[in-house]
Amino acid sequence: MEIQEIRSHFPILSRTVAGGRPLVYLDNAATSQRPKEVIDKYASLSLEKNANIHRAVHTLAAEATDQYEGARAAVAQFINAASAKEIIFTSGATASINTVAYSYGEAFIGQGDNIIVTQAEHHSNIVPWQMLASRKGATVKYIPVDEEGHLEIEKLETLIDSHTRMVAISHISNVLGLVNPVKEIVRTAHGRGVPVLVDGAQGIVHEQVDVQDLDCDFYAFSGHKMYATPFTGVLYGKKALLDKMPPFLGGGEMIATVSLTKGTTFAPVPGKFEAGTQNLCGAPALEEAIKFAKLLRTKEVGEYQEQITAYVMEELQRDKRIRIYGVPRGTITKIPLFSISVEGAHHEDLALILDKMGIAVRSGQMCAEPLMDRFGVTGMLRASFAPYNTMEEAEAFVKGLDRAIKMLI
């Protein structure tokens, strides 16, 4: 699709802000905008098929169940899972990672064991493991990040020992924008008998994810970062592992039998991990988001994104006032996500000035405080682009940033 045709599917992109300025939305790594197809699907389900799934035999319940399970099949196909039974719906990547940390942790992690994550992780892939370690008497180890933001992967071999029970890494850092060598990490971990969880919150948006090719044991992502609605998420897990893991939450739907005298038996996966009433409209709307994401995976769209990435990267690197975090090198590529700092200019002040120009960016720690500490900053400014962003918007960001810096230093 041509860029203007892509934009025509997103109603919010036509609005104005800051006293009539066109909206330039560059906070896509936090939450993407939604196309009309997703909005319409959510609305139609709410209006015409609103009923609880799997339980009742009436028409609305049957239709709602078909929509929900159809979305599960669509997700399985999208990431090339071996079976739809390996797809668990959650409220987002955070819930997906917590499910593994609790459930896998309860079954397989104990006193003296360790979990390996990286210094560049989102809090959602650090805090659940720290909580688990505190509960179980385990420890968390960290793969460090070098000055350019690259993981020091060579240190993984020495970090893994006979007590390592999980390696948890991001596919793409939400701060650095660098595509991590996931297959290499999985290969190294599996060579030592250690499973791998991949936080795919950014990866699902920018990469062609094939979980069987990656050979990861778990892959977690959110719908709201890939054109779907909030409170939709996915946990992929290899069925052999999911079968061995206890449920995370108890209640309706996730049971096989409940007895006051004999206790409870649990439903097979994926039902075992989907307690209670699910996101009846949001999960099926994720299927529409997937359809749209597939439409955007063309050579032309990819090349246009690469042009924007190259342009912004070159302009930021040329400006000596700016420090950019996450510089690609060798075979490590970068998505159109740029986190920067400017000495003498607070990141929030820069963001506020840009907002007055109609440019929406992120400022702060980006839920990655350990990474901020690594680089000795209290926060950064981040601009993240989606396929509906234009080169003109990239130019507006560069010019607006220059103007904002001049106003502050």
Secondary structure, 3 states (H helix, E strand, C coil): CCHHHHHHCCHHHHCEECCCEECEECECCCCCCCCHHHHHHHHHHHHHCCCCCCCCCCHHHHHHHHHHHHHHHHHHHHHCCCCHHHEEEECCHHHHHHHHHHHHHHHHCCCCCEEEEECCCCHHHCHHHHHHHHHHCCEEEEECECCCCCECHHHHHHHCCCCEEEEEEECECCCCCEECCHHHHHHHHHHCCCCEEEECCCHHHHCCCCHHHHCCCEEEEECCCCCCCCCCEEEEECHHHHHHCCCCCCCCCCEEEEECCCEEEECCCCHHHCCCCCCCCHHHHHHHHHHHHHHCCCHHHHHHHHHHHHHHHHHHHHCCCEEEECCCECCECECCEEEEEECCECHHHHHHHHHHCCEECEEECCCCHHHHHHHCCCCEEEEECCCCCCHHHHHHHHHHHHHHHHHHC
